[in-house]
Amino acid sequence: MMRRWRITPLAVAISAVLGLSACAETELAVHTAKQISRAEFGGSARAPRSAGTYKVGSPYRVGEVWYYPKVDYTYRATGIASWYGPGFHGRRTANGEIYDQSALTAAHPTLPMPSIVRVTNLENGRSVKVRVNDRGPFKNGRIIDLSRRAADLLGFRAKGTAKVMVEIVEDESRRLTLAALSAEAAADAPDAVPLIPVSARALPAPDVLEADMFEEDMPTGGTTPGMFQTASAVPRAGAIASDGVFALDGAVSRGPVEPSEIYIQAGAFTRVDLAIRLRARLAKLGDVRVAAAEVDDRQYFRVRIGPLATVDEADRLLSLLLANGHTEARMVVE
């Protein structure tokens, strides 16, 4: 029997977007790609699986910034979170799901889709788990874009942004990856063989009814507790439902709030003389410091400007640095 091949136009759309030259329209194009349906590319018009597809992706550039997607189960970062909602509700996300602003989801520029991350608002101590199913945010200095519901639970929807910590939840992310890949394999399997007529005939009854052996152990209800019972239709928090999606319950935990500040990191060098040279060039922009840090047993000298009073001030300074060729500049929270 001939197998029907399925085209994945979303991958074509995303590839086309990532191939655009750096320009002001790139961010709009990336978001527009979320709306394109399979039918527009001659593929299946069926609704996407709720679990979406598993994607990591190749390096891509938006404006002056390069992003390098990868599997990283040690991911932990601080920065600025934003949220997106009404303008994208009902559109397709980067991994093929339909965006629901009332769900606990998020867009991240590099983590695998789907992944589970815990986001902590460093300004009020609230934290919640969300599922990464989209790419973004592409505004300079943002590290995660949350759904409207997640922003509500973290207490910053009205404000628009918040200083946050983002940590991947390894065990749940691995299970979610396996569920997504299994769903894809099942969807790509050949069509079932058509049914054919089957004849049947009665068999003589056995001489001994073996079920009588268990009669004393059987409760009046007819089944032994824990046996032959269907699991609850409502999965526990953190469990994978039948459609492969984690049933995140929106539980909010709250921890202590410690002081944190916003900085712009203009560069990081293994040679201190290069760091000192950059500090001198940027001295007119504010309080510029060189700080030593050890990463993977290597010493780096980081050039940072700040602390900065507001996110808006940090946005303006970061945009200025990027426009003047400091493409490694980024916003950090410590």
N, C-alpha and C positions, 0 to 999 in steps of 0.2 A: 504494500500500500504506500502511496506517495506521502511523504511527510510534508506538512505545511511549515515553511520556514518563517520565523518571526523576526521582523526588523526592529532594531532598537533605535529609533530616531532621536530619543533624548540624548543618547551619547553623541550622535552626529551634531545635534544642536549645541551641546556644551563644548564640543571640540571646536566648532566654528567660532563660538564666542571667545574661547581662550586663545584662538589664533588671531584675534583682532590686534591691531597695533595699539600702543598706549595712547589713549585719547580720552577726552572728557566724556564720550559716549559709552565707554567700555562698561562702566557700572550699570548703566541702564540696559545695555545689551545682555549682561549676565542675568539680570532679573527678568528680562523679557523672555529669555530661554525657558524659564520655569513654566510659562503659559502654553508652550507649544505641545499639541497633542500628537499621539502616534498617528492618528488618522491624517493629519496634515502632511505627513511624510510617506503616506501610502501603506502604513503599517496597520496593526490591529487597532480598532477603535474601542476596545474593551477598557473598562475602568482599571487603573493600576492596582496592584496588590497593596494592601494597607501597610505591609512590611517594607515596601519599596525594594530597591535592589542594593546590593552591597557595592560600594564604590570608594576608591581611594583617590585615584587620579594622578595626572602628571603635573609638574611645576607649571605655574601660569602667572601672568602679570596683569595687574589692574592699575592703571595709571603708572606711577613710578615705583610701585611696590611689587616684588616677586613673592609668591607663596609656594611652599614646598609640601604638598600633602604627603603624609606617611602614616604608617601604623606605629603608634607610640603609646605603650601601656604604662609609661612612667610620666606622662604629660601632667604638668602642674604649672600654671602661670597666673600672674596677676595682671590686671589691666582694667580697661573701661568696658562695661557692658552697655548695650543699647537694646531696643526691642522693636519688633515690627509686627503689624497686625492687619487692620482693615484693608489696606491697599493690596495685600497679597493673599488674603483669605480666599480659599477655593482654588488657588493656582497651584501648578505643579512645582514641587521642590526639586533640588538638584539630583536626588536619587529616585525620583519617580513617584513619590507620594503626593497626596493632595494636602496642601498646607491648611491646618486648622488652628486658628489663633487661640482657641480655647483649650488646646492640648498642651502637654508639657514637652515642647520641642524647642530646638535651637538651630541656628546656623553657625558654623565654625569654618574658618578658612582652610584648615589643614587636616583635621582629625577624620578618620574613616567614617563613612555613613553606612549603617547606623552605628552610633556609639552612645554609651551612657556616661554623662558627666555630672558631677556635683558642683553647683555654682553657689558660692557664698558671697553675700553682700557684706563687704568689709565695713560699711557704714552703720549697719544695724545688727550684724551677726546672724541674720537669717540665711538659711541654706536649703536648697531643694535639688532633687535629681531631675534631669531633663534628658531627652533623647535627641542626639544630633542627626538631622535628616536633610540638611541644606547647606549650601555654601554662602559665606559672607561672615560678618559684615565687611563691606569694602570702603568704609570711611576710615581715613587715617587714624590710627591709634586705638581702634576698637578690637577686642579679641573675641567677642561672642555677641550674637544677636538673638535675643530670646523671644519666645512667643508672648502675646499679651498676658496670658494667664500666668506664665512664669514670672513676668515682671510684676504682676499684681502680688503674687505670693512673696516675692522678694522685697516688695515695698518701694519700688522706684518708678512705677509706670507714670505717675504724674510728673516726676522730675525729668524723666527721659533717659538718663544715664546713671550709672553707679560704679563705684570702684569695687571690683570683684576678684575673687580667686576661682579659677576653673581647674578641677581635678578630674581626670578620667577614672571611672570605676572599672577596674580591670576585669573582674570575674563576670560581671553582668555584660560588659561590652563584648567579651569573648563569646558568651552564650548567645547574645543577640546577633553577632556575626554569623555564627553557625546556623541560627534559625533563618537568617536572610538568605544564606547560600543554599540551604536545603530547600527553601521555597522556590528559588530560581531554578534549581535542578529539577524539581517536580514540574514546574511550568514548562520547562524545555523538553520534557520527556515525550517520546512518540505518543500519538493518539492511541487510545485503547483499541484492542481488536474487537470488531463487532460481535455481538452475541449471536449464538447459533442455537437452534432447538436442542433440548436435552431431554432424553427419555428417562423415566424413573420407574422403579418397581418396589413394592413393599418387601421388607425382610422379615423373617420369622422372629418373634419376640425371644429374648434370651431366657434361659432357664432360671437364672438368678438375677434379681434386681439389686445391683450393687449399691444403689443409692440408699437402701435400707441400712447399710452399715453405718451411715452418718446421722441417722435419725435422732439419736440421743443428743448429739451436739448442736442440732439445729434449733434456733430460737423460734418462737411462735410466728415471727415476721416472715420466716422462710429463708433467710440468709444469715450467715455468720457475720457478726459485726466486722466491718473493714473488707469483706469479700464481696465481689460482684456488684459493688456500688459505684455509681458514676460520680466522678469528681465534681465539685461545685462548679457551676458555670461562671462564677466570678473569681478570677485568679487572684492570688495573694499579691500584695505589693512586691514588685520586683520580679514576679514570675512571668514567663513567656506565655501569652495567650495562644489559642489555636491558630490565629492568623499570623503568628510570629512577632507580634508587637509586645513590648514590655508593658505591663499594666502598672504604670507609675501612679501612685495614689495621691500625689501632691502633698505628702507629709512634709511639714516645714520644721526643721530643727533650728535651735538658736544657741549661739555660743557667745563668748565674750567679745567685746569690740575693742580692738587695739588701734592706736593712732596709725594712720597711713598717709603717705604723701605722693603727689604726682610729679614725675620727672620726665624729661625728654632725654633719651640716650642717643647722642649724636654718632657714637662709634665705639668700637671695642678693639683693642690692639694687644698683641703679645709683646710689643716693644713700648716701653714707657716714653721714649723720646717722641714717638709718633703721637701718642696721646697728649703729651705736653704741647706739641705743635698745634694740634687741633684746638686745644683749650685756648691758646693764644688767639687763634683766628676767630673764635666765637665769643670772646670776652665781652664784646659790646652787647650781647643778647641777654645778659643777666648773670646770675651766679653760676659759673661753670666750674665743675670740680672733676678731678681725676681720682677714681677709686679702684683699688686692686680687688680682684675676685678670682677664685679658683673654680674652674669648670672642667670636669673630667680630667683631673690631675694636671691641668694646664693653667698657668696664671695669665689673666687678662687685665688690661687697664682700661676701664670704662670711662668715657667722657660724658658727663651728665649735666644738664641744665635744670636748676630748680632748687627747692620745691616750688611748684606753681600753684597758685591759689584756686583756680577753677579749671574745669574741663575745657571751657571755651578758650581760655588763655593757652592751654596746652595745645589745643587744635590749631590755633593761629601760628604758634611757634613751630610745630611739627610741619605744617604746610610750607612755611618759609624755608625750612631746612631742606625738605624734599625738592622744592622748586629750584634750589640753588645747588643741586647735585649731591646732596648727602642722602643717598638712597638707602643707606642702612639705618637711618634714624628711626626711632620708634618710641612710643609712649610706654612708660613703665610705672607701676605702683608699688611702693615699698613702705 
